[in-house]
């Protein structure tokens, strides 16, 4: 007898939350991803600070520098989302106990929480150390930060699954990520520049539409192909 879809849904939700909880508890024990992300944030901001010296930079340049910090920080920690499962030999267990979509959702939830937290710290440190960067339209900046962080987590989760079984995982992740994340980076840099220039919220709607479309497209593709990526 085929179970009713409504009855199967809680099981799928529990599976996704179990994957998220497992990764979060593991991260609390090791603190690998958080430490890697925060150390890379500090290192990248220090390099930007030394490069600027006492000289200022235009708003568009500083907006680009902020997202360079966020992008490369994400590359240092998000790559291990699925790599740890392969290294510990737990990938097969996950395949047997949870559906591919539940595994992807749980991993995505973990990456979202991680990216939101680290990016909030990165922005605060960037404002504190980098002189001359001022946000005049806070609403544009906050929406941009939220959508940009979401897009980064969504795409990074899929790429991490693709490179998990490769021999050169550390090299492949940034190489694959940059061209796929380029539309996202261009949109968030433009929107951040608008927030620094004091533009009206409506002027950034075009960039927000690009970001929302990007996130929707990547999510759709991820759920369609993750079954093949995860099992093959």
C-alpha positions in Angstrom: 0.0 0.0 0.0 1.5 3.3 -1.0 1.8 5.8 1.8 0.0 9.1 1.5 2.4 12.0 0.6 1.4 14.0 3.7 2.4 11.0 5.9 5.8 10.8 4.2 6.6 14.5 4.5 7.5 14.5 8.3 9.9 11.6 7.7 11.7 13.7 5.0 11.8 16.7 7.3 13.2 14.7 10.1 15.8 13.2 7.9 16.9 16.7 6.7 17.0 18.0 10.2 19.0 15.0 11.4 21.6 15.7 8.7 21.8 19.3 9.7 22.0 18.4 13.4 24.7 15.8 12.8 26.9 18.4 10.9 26.3 21.1 13.5 27.2 18.8 16.4 30.3 17.7 14.5 31.2 21.4 13.8 30.8 22.2 17.5 33.3 19.5 18.4 35.9 20.3 15.8 35.2 23.9 14.9 37.0 23.2 11.6 34.8 25.2 9.2 34.2 28.1 11.5 37.9 28.4 12.3 38.9 28.2 8.7 36.3 30.8 7.6 37.1 33.3 10.4 40.9 33.0 9.9 40.5 33.6 6.2 38.3 36.6 6.8 40.9 38.1 9.1 43.7 37.3 6.7 41.9 38.7 3.7 40.9 41.9 5.5 44.4 42.4 6.7 45.7 42.1 3.1 43.1 44.6 1.9 44.0 46.9 4.7 47.7 46.8 3.9 47.1 47.3 0.2 45.0 50.4 0.8 47.3 51.9 3.4 46.3 55.4 4.2 44.8 56.1 0.8 41.0 55.8 0.3 39.2 54.0 -2.4 36.0 54.7 -4.3 32.7 53.1 -3.2 32.6 50.6 -6.1 36.1 49.4 -5.3 35.4 48.9 -1.6 32.1 47.1 -2.5 34.1 44.7 -4.7 36.7 44.2 -1.9 34.0 43.3 0.6 32.7 40.5 -1.6 36.2 39.3 -2.5 36.6 38.8 1.3 33.3 36.9 1.5 33.9 34.8 -1.6 37.4 33.6 -0.7 36.4 33.1 2.9 33.6 30.8 1.8 36.0 28.9 -0.5 38.1 28.0 2.5 35.4 26.2 4.6 32.4 25.3 2.5 34.3 22.8 0.3 34.3 20.2 3.1 30.5 19.9 3.3 30.6 16.5 1.6 34.3 15.8 1.7 34.1 14.9 5.4 31.5 12.2 4.6 33.9 10.6 2.2 36.8 10.8 4.5 34.9 9.3 7.5 33.2 6.7 5.4 29.8 7.9 6.4 28.6 8.7 2.8 27.1 5.2 2.3 25.3 5.4 5.6 23.6 8.6 4.6 22.7 7.1 1.2 20.9 4.2 3.0 19.2 6.2 5.7 18.1 9.4 4.0 16.8 10.4 0.6 19.1 12.5 -1.6 16.9 15.5 -1.4 16.9 15.3 2.4 20.7 15.0 2.5 21.0 18.1 0.2 18.5 20.0 2.3 20.3 19.2 5.6 23.7 20.1 4.2 22.2 23.3 2.7 20.7 24.3 6.0 24.1 23.8 7.7 25.9 25.9 5.1 23.3 28.7 5.3 23.7 29.0 9.1 27.4 28.9 8.7 27.5 31.5 5.9 25.1 33.9 7.6 27.1 33.9 10.8 30.5 34.2 9.3 29.4 36.9 6.8 27.9 38.9 9.6 31.3 38.9 11.3 33.1 39.6 8.1 30.9 42.7 7.4 31.4 44.0 11.0 35.2 43.6 10.7 35.2 45.2 7.3 33.4 48.2 8.6 35.6 48.4 11.6 39.0 48.2 9.8 38.4 49.6 6.3 38.0 53.3 6.5 35.8 55.1 4.0 33.3 52.4 3.4 29.9 53.8 4.4 26.4 52.4 3.7 23.9 55.1 3.0 21.0 52.9 2.1 20.9 50.2 4.8 17.9 48.4 3.3 19.7 47.7 0.0 22.8 46.5 1.8 20.9 44.1 4.1 18.9 42.6 1.3 22.0 42.2 -0.8 23.9 40.6 2.0 21.1 38.1 2.7 20.5 37.2 -1.0 24.3 37.1 -1.7 25.0 34.8 1.3 22.0 32.5 0.3 23.2 32.2 -3.3 26.8 31.5 -2.1 25.6 28.7 0.2 23.2 27.2 -2.4 25.8 27.0 -5.2 28.7 25.9 -2.8 26.6 23.0 -1.5 26.1 21.6 -5.0 29.7 22.1 -6.0 31.0 20.5 -2.8 28.9 17.4 -3.6 30.3 17.3 -7.2 34.0 17.5 -6.1 33.6 15.2 -3.0 34.9 12.1 -4.8 37.7 13.9 -6.8 41.3 13.5 -5.9 42.1 17.2 -6.1 39.2 18.5 -4.0 40.9 21.6 -2.7 41.9 22.7 -6.2 38.7 21.9 -7.9 36.4 23.8 -5.5 37.5 27.4 -6.2 38.1 26.6 -9.9 34.5 25.4 -10.4 33.0 27.9 -8.0 34.3 31.2 -9.6 32.7 30.9 -13.0 29.5 29.6 -11.6 29.3 32.3 -8.9 30.4 35.1 -11.3 26.8 36.3 -12.0 26.1 36.3 -8.3 29.2 38.3 -7.5 28.6 40.9 -10.2 25.0 41.5 -9.0 26.0 41.8 -5.3 28.9 44.1 -6.0 26.6 46.4 -8.1 23.9 46.4 -5.4 26.5 47.0 -2.6 27.8 49.9 -4.6 24.3 51.4 -4.9 23.9 51.1 -1.1 27.2 52.9 -0.6 26.2 55.7 -3.0 22.8 56.3 -1.3 20.6 55.1 -4.1 16.9 54.5 -3.6 15.7 51.0 -2.9 13.9 50.8 -6.2 17.2 51.4 -8.1 18.5 48.0 -6.8 15.4 46.0 -7.8 17.0 44.9 -11.0 20.0 43.4 -9.1 17.6 41.7 -6.6 15.7 40.1 -9.4 19.0 38.7 -10.8 19.9 37.3 -7.4 16.5 35.8 -6.7 16.4 34.2 -10.2 19.9 32.9 -9.7 19.0 31.3 -6.4 15.8 29.8 -7.8 17.6 28.4 -10.8 20.4 26.9 -8.8 18.0 25.3 -6.3 16.0 23.8 -9.0 19.0 22.3 -10.8 20.4 21.1 -7.5 17.3 19.1 -6.6 17.1 17.7 -10.1 20.7 16.5 -10.4 21.7 15.9 -6.8 20.4 12.3 -6.8 22.9 11.4 -9.6 25.7 13.5 -8.2 25.3 12.0 -4.7 25.1 8.3 -5.7 27.6 8.3 -8.6 
